[in-house]
Amino acid sequence: MPKPSRWLLLRTKSGKRLDEALEQGNIGGLVRVLDSNQSKEEWQADGSGDFAMAALDKRPVLVLNQTCDIQSKDFLQVAPIYPLEPKDEDFEKGLEKLKNGDKLSSFWIKKHPPEIKEESYADLVLTQAVHKTYIKKIQPGQHFRLNAERTRILQRFITRYFGRPNSYDANSDHAPTTGTYLCVWCFYMDALVTKVELTEGSSLVACPICNRTQWVIKGR
């Protein structure tokens, strides 16, 4: 995303710092939004000092916590949900990639009116913790649960995204040491062990089984 040309500073109207206003599950009350384009004198006029800079957004999110954590923890892990724009020239191609799971950081959210009115995706790159008081209580037309099959797919998706090991890429790397190299994709996607023997400095190659290019060194 482009860097913003200006930043907004949130301060509570009560005069408290934001962390104090949010203590013990409070939602902070009303806030004043100060613009970074103000003069230095305007910015510092209230004497509160700078505490935090933020971009405030309100949108649907995919809650990633399990039910027991939602009931017992104060903070929830959420991934923001964005709609696919039908006007985009590559809409159909992008939708097909989402359905196939080809975009590791984007989990397909099927159109589900009235809560999700368009084909959408949850962006795992922007996963963050939010206090549970910022999540609306369950009401018709605002919340729904993924079915059992989609939940299992989401669990696998999260594991694949966050569990990817550091690897060497045949498109840009050479073997850093002599040894046995294992194909990442064969193991994680097909439960296969595909290995090649390489000497230090030699070129990495595409996997002869899946044609992917990511390799890890077998442990000794």
C-alpha positions in Angstrom: 0.0 0.0 0.0 1.2 3.5 -0.6 2.7 5.4 2.3 0.2 8.0 3.6 1.0 11.6 3.0 -0.3 12.5 6.4 -0.8 10.7 9.8 -3.6 10.9 12.3 -2.9 11.0 16.1 -5.7 9.7 18.3 -6.1 11.2 21.8 -8.9 10.6 24.2 -11.1 13.5 25.1 -10.8 12.6 28.8 -7.1 13.6 28.7 -6.0 10.1 29.5 -3.4 8.2 27.4 -4.9 5.6 25.2 -3.4 2.7 27.1 -4.9 4.0 30.3 -8.3 4.5 28.7 -8.3 0.9 27.5 -7.4 -0.7 30.8 -9.7 -3.4 32.3 -11.6 -3.8 29.1 -12.7 -0.2 28.6 -13.2 0.8 25.0 -11.6 4.2 25.5 -14.6 6.5 25.1 -14.5 9.3 22.5 -11.2 10.3 20.9 -10.0 13.4 19.2 -8.2 13.0 15.8 -5.3 15.3 15.2 -3.9 15.8 11.8 -0.1 15.6 11.3 -0.4 18.6 8.9 -1.1 20.9 11.8 1.6 23.3 12.8 4.0 22.4 15.6 2.2 24.9 17.9 -1.2 23.4 17.2 0.1 19.8 17.6 1.6 20.5 21.0 -1.0 22.9 22.3 -2.7 20.6 24.7 0.6 19.5 26.4 -0.3 15.8 26.3 2.7 14.8 24.3 2.7 12.3 21.5 1.7 8.7 22.3 0.8 6.8 19.2 0.1 7.3 15.5 -2.5 5.1 13.8 -4.7 4.5 10.8 -8.2 3.9 12.1 -10.3 1.4 10.0 -13.6 -0.4 10.5 -14.3 -3.5 8.4 -15.2 -7.2 8.5 -12.6 -9.5 10.0 -11.9 -13.2 10.2 -11.4 -14.2 13.8 -8.6 -16.8 14.0 -8.9 -17.8 17.7 -10.5 -21.0 18.8 -13.7 -20.8 20.8 -12.1 -21.4 24.2 -9.7 -18.5 23.6 -12.5 -16.2 22.5 -14.3 -16.9 25.8 -11.3 -16.6 28.1 -8.8 -14.2 26.5 -9.0 -10.4 26.2 -7.3 -10.1 22.9 -8.3 -11.8 19.6 -6.2 -12.5 16.5 -8.1 -11.2 13.5 -7.3 -10.9 9.8 -9.0 -8.1 7.9 -11.4 -9.1 5.0 -11.3 -7.3 1.7 -13.7 -7.7 -1.3 -12.5 -8.7 -4.7 -13.4 -5.9 -7.1 -15.5 -7.3 -10.0 -14.4 -4.4 -12.1 -10.8 -5.5 -12.1 -9.7 -7.0 -15.4 -8.2 -10.0 -13.6 -11.1 -10.6 -11.4 -11.8 -14.2 -12.6 -8.1 -15.1 -12.6 -7.7 -13.7 -9.1 -10.8 -15.5 -7.9 -9.5 -18.8 -9.3 -6.2 -18.3 -7.5 -8.0 -17.8 -4.3 -10.1 -20.9 -4.7 -7.1 -23.0 -5.5 -5.1 -21.6 -2.5 -2.4 -20.3 -4.8 -2.0 -17.1 -2.8 -0.4 -18.2 0.5 -1.3 -15.0 2.4 -4.9 -14.6 1.1 -7.7 -17.0 2.4 -10.8 -17.1 0.2 -14.0 -16.0 1.9 -16.9 -17.1 -0.3 -19.7 -14.7 -0.8 -22.1 -15.1 2.1 -24.9 -12.5 2.2 -25.9 -10.6 4.2 -22.6 -10.6 6.1 -20.2 -10.9 3.2 -21.9 -9.5 0.1 -19.0 -10.1 -2.4 -16.3 -12.7 -3.1 -13.6 -11.7 -0.6 -10.4 -12.7 1.0 -8.8 -12.5 4.5 -5.3 -11.0 4.4 -3.1 -13.0 6.7 -0.2 -10.5 6.3 -2.3 -7.9 8.2 -3.2 -10.3 11.1 -3.2 -8.4 14.4 -4.5 -8.5 17.9 -7.5 -6.4 18.9 -9.3 -6.1 22.2 -12.5 -8.1 22.3 -14.5 -5.0 23.2 -14.0 -3.9 19.6 -15.8 -6.9 18.3 -19.5 -6.5 18.0 -21.7 -9.0 19.9 -23.1 -11.7 17.7 -26.2 -10.4 15.9 -28.0 -11.7 12.8 -26.5 -10.3 9.6 -23.2 -9.5 11.2 -21.5 -12.7 12.2 -21.3 -16.3 10.9 -19.1 -19.3 11.5 -17.2 -21.2 8.9 -18.5 -24.7 8.4 -16.4 -27.7 9.6 -14.8 -28.3 6.2 -13.8 -24.6 5.7 -12.5 -24.5 9.2 -10.2 -27.4 8.5 -9.0 -25.7 5.3 -8.3 -22.5 7.2 -6.3 -24.4 9.8 -4.2 -26.0 7.1 -3.9 -22.6 5.4 -2.6 -20.9 8.5 -0.2 -23.7 9.2 1.1 -23.5 5.6 1.5 -19.7 5.7 3.1 -19.3 9.2 4.9 -22.7 9.2 6.9 -22.2 6.0 10.5 -22.9 6.7 13.3 -20.7 5.4 14.4 -22.1 2.1 16.7 -21.7 -0.8 15.3 -20.8 -4.2 16.7 -22.2 -7.4 15.8 -18.9 -9.2 18.3 -16.9 -7.2 20.4 -19.1 -4.9 23.3 -21.6 -5.0 23.9 -24.5 -2.7 25.6 -22.9 0.4 27.2 -26.2 1.4 27.6 -29.8 0.2 24.7 -32.0 1.3 21.2 -33.4 0.8 18.5 -30.9 -0.2 14.8 -31.6 0.2 12.0 -30.1 -1.8 9.7 -27.9 0.4 6.6 -28.2 -1.7 6.7 -32.0 -2.1 6.8 -32.4 1.6 4.2 -29.8 2.7 1.7 -30.2 -0.2 2.0 -34.0 -1.1 3.7 -35.6 1.9 6.6 -36.8 -0.3 10.3 -36.7 0.3 12.1 -35.5 -2.8 15.9 -35.0 -2.4 18.9 -34.1 -4.5 22.6 -34.2 -3.7 24.5 -31.0 -4.3 28.0 -29.7 -3.8 28.8 -26.3 -2.3 28.4 -23.6 -4.9 26.5 -25.6 -7.4 23.2 -24.3 -9.0 20.0 -25.3 -7.4 17.5 -26.8 -9.8 13.7 -27.1 -10.1 12.3 -30.2 -8.4 12.0 -33.1 -10.8 8.7 -34.1 -9.2 6.7 -30.9 -8.7 8.8 -28.5 -10.7 8.9 -26.0 -7.7 12.1 -24.3 -6.8 12.3 -24.1 -3.0 14.8 -26.4 -1.1 15.9 -26.9 2.5 19.1 -28.6 3.7 18.5 -32.0 5.4 19.6 -31.9 9.0 22.6 -33.9 10.1 
